[in-house]
Amino acid sequence: MLEEKSKQISLLQHFYNLPISRKQMIALIACQLVSILGIGIGATLIITQGLRNQLLEQAKSEFAIACE
């Protein structure tokens, strides 16, 4: 456990020691990844909900026809 902490500290220290331009590049890439993932997850949720509603309406229609 102590080794893991020292590795985390050394990685953090390594990040602190990077030039500002490198830190900006890492921040830019991280922001882009977060926005891309957010759009992807949002689109997936919207599509899933739409398909779920469509399936529910189809089941209601089939049930109404079967009951006639």
N, C-alpha and C positions, 0 to 999 in steps of 0.2 A: 504494500500500500504506500509505503514511503517512497518507493521508486516511481510509482505512478504520479505522485504529487510532484516529485522533482522533475519528471518528464513534462508535466503540465506547466510547471513554473518555467522550465527551460524553453518550452515552445512559446509561452507568453513573453518571456524575456527576448526570445528571438524576434517575435513580432515587434516588440518595443524598439529593438535595435535596427529595424528596417528603415530605409530612407522614406521620406514622406511620400514621394511619388509612388513607391511600391505599396505603401499603405492605402493610398488613394485608389490605386488600381484594384486592390483586394476588395475595398469597400464598394467600388463600382460594380465589380463582378458579383459580389454578394447581393447587392440591391437588384441587379438584373435577374439573378436566379430567383430571388424571392418574388419579384413581380411576375415572372413567367410561371412559377409554380402556383401563385395565387390565381392567375387567370385560368390555368389548366384545371385547378381544383374547382373553381367557380363554374366553369363551363361544364365540367362533369356533373356537378350537383344539379345545375339547371336542366341538363339533358335527362338525367336520371329521374328527376321529379316530373318532367314532361311526359316521359315514357310511362311512368307509374300512373299518372292521371289518365293517359290514353288507355292503358290496360284496364283500369277501373271502369272507365266509361264503356269500353267494349264489353266487359263482363256484365255490366248493368243492362246493356242492350240485349245481350244474348239471354240473360235471365228473363227479361220482359217478354221476349219472343217465346221462350220455352213455356212460360206461364199462360200464354194465350190459348 
